Amino acid sequence: MIEKAHHWENVYRNKSFDAVSWYAPHLAESLRLIEQLCLDKTAAIVDIGAGESTLVDDLLQRHYLDLSVPDISATAIEFTKQRLGTKAAQVSWHVGDITRYDFASKQFDLWHDRAVFHFLTEPSARRSYIELVRRSMQPGGYVLMATFGPDGPRQCSGLDVVRFTDEQLHHEFGDGFEWLGSEINHHQTPSGTHQQFLYCWCRRSY
Ligand SMILES: C[S@@+](CC[C@H](N)C(=O)[O-])C[C@H]1O[C@@H](n2cnc3c(N)ncnc32)[C@H](O)[C@@H]1O
């Protein structure tokens, strides 16, 4: 945990928000899919490993009322809070490793993860993550995952990643998650290269 936290702290302390390879001014695909899946503005939405992304700003602007933002990096969380100013008080912030986290009794209606799950190269870490999804979501809730696709990069931020097809990702989650859809997207990094992402969404059925 300390090693991982140290890695991400270093990234956010030493790189500008718009220089990291995953930077996008807005997470347009995520926003579009969240709005399709969650019409109700009272839906409890969590953005796992949000980093310094502007998804929380855009969800607040669209009047979503129950937002939670966890990340392993305290620096990233602090940066986002500063950017939001007084609006930061409307969000529930968490610092910690998602493979060891617990949201207590909180139950989410939508779980969003862009570019976090694919860093869990150990099967046991992925199992812990999915156990947390099960504990933190009611049946009927939606899980929206964006990982590197089968032709995506093998590394990101100097770390190995796992690449997924939609079948492999669905298999990771196992029974109780009903596959609803998936699409491939190509993210253009600030340096102009392209990275293949897989967006995949499902519903917790039991
Ligand atoms: C590639 S960045 C993606 C950031 C953001 N989701 C986005 O799409 O712009 C990965 C993020 O996951 C966070 N992260 C990595 N491992 C984590 C873990 N085990 N628990 C919580 N956050 C983690 C990092 O600090 C970083 O902000």
The ligand as an SDF file (V2000), in Angstrom:
LIG
                    3D

 27 29  0  0  0  0  0  0  0  0999 V2000
   -4.5010    6.5590  -14.5760 C   0  0  0  0  0  0  0  0  0  0  0  0
   -5.0950    7.4740  -13.2380 S   0  0  0  0  0  0  0  0  0  0  0  0
   -6.8000    7.7490  -13.7000 C   0  0  0  0  0  0  0  0  0  0  0  0
   -7.3990    8.9400  -12.9930 C   0  0  0  0  0  0  0  0  0  0  0  0
   -8.8630    9.2100  -13.3520 C   0  0  0  0  0  0  0  0  0  0  0  0
   -9.7040    8.0760  -13.0570 N   0  0  0  0  0  0  0  0  0  0  0  0
   -8.9960    9.6060  -14.7930 C   0  0  0  0  0  0  0  0  0  0  0  0
   -9.5490    8.8450  -15.5700 O   0  0  0  0  0  0  0  0  0  0  0  0
   -8.5420   10.7170  -15.1360 O   0  0  0  0  0  0  0  0  0  0  0  0
   -5.2320    6.2320  -12.0000 C   0  0  0  0  0  0  0  0  0  0  0  0
   -5.7460    6.7890  -10.6780 C   0  0  0  0  0  0  0  0  0  0  0  0
   -6.0120    5.7390   -9.7720 O   0  0  0  0  0  0  0  0  0  0  0  0
   -5.4930    6.0440   -8.5100 C   0  0  0  0  0  0  0  0  0  0  0  0
   -5.1840    4.7440   -7.9060 N   0  0  0  0  0  0  0  0  0  0  0  0
   -4.2630    3.8460   -8.3330 C   0  0  0  0  0  0  0  0  0  0  0  0
   -4.2820    2.7500   -7.5650 N   0  0  0  0  0  0  0  0  0  0  0  0
   -5.2520    2.9540   -6.6340 C   0  0  0  0  0  0  0  0  0  0  0  0
   -5.7510    2.1830   -5.5490 C   0  0  0  0  0  0  0  0  0  0  0  0
   -5.2630    0.9760   -5.2800 N   0  0  0  0  0  0  0  0  0  0  0  0
   -6.7310    2.7120   -4.7850 N   0  0  0  0  0  0  0  0  0  0  0  0
   -7.2400    3.9510   -5.0650 C   0  0  0  0  0  0  0  0  0  0  0  0
   -6.8080    4.7180   -6.0760 N   0  0  0  0  0  0  0  0  0  0  0  0
   -5.8310    4.2280   -6.8510 C   0  0  0  0  0  0  0  0  0  0  0  0
   -4.2800    6.9060   -8.7850 C   0  0  0  0  0  0  0  0  0  0  0  0
   -3.9010    7.7320   -7.7160 O   0  0  0  0  0  0  0  0  0  0  0  0
   -4.7640    7.6940   -9.9890 C   0  0  0  0  0  0  0  0  0  0  0  0
   -5.4160    8.8770   -9.5960 O   0  0  0  0  0  0  0  0  0  0  0  0
  1  2  1  0
  2  3  1  0
  2 10  1  0
  3  4  1  0
  4  5  1  0
  5  6  1  0
  5  7  1  0
  7  8  2  0
  7  9  1  0
 10 11  1  0
 11 12  1  0
 11 26  1  0
 12 13  1  0
 13 14  1  0
 13 24  1  0
 14 15  1  0
 14 23  1  0
 15 16  2  0
 16 17  1  0
 17 18  1  0
 17 23  2  0
 18 19  1  0
 18 20  2  0
 20 21  1  0
 21 22  2  0
 22 23  1  0
 24 25  1  0
 24 26  1  0
 26 27  1  0
M  CHG  2   2   1   9  -1
M  END
$$$$
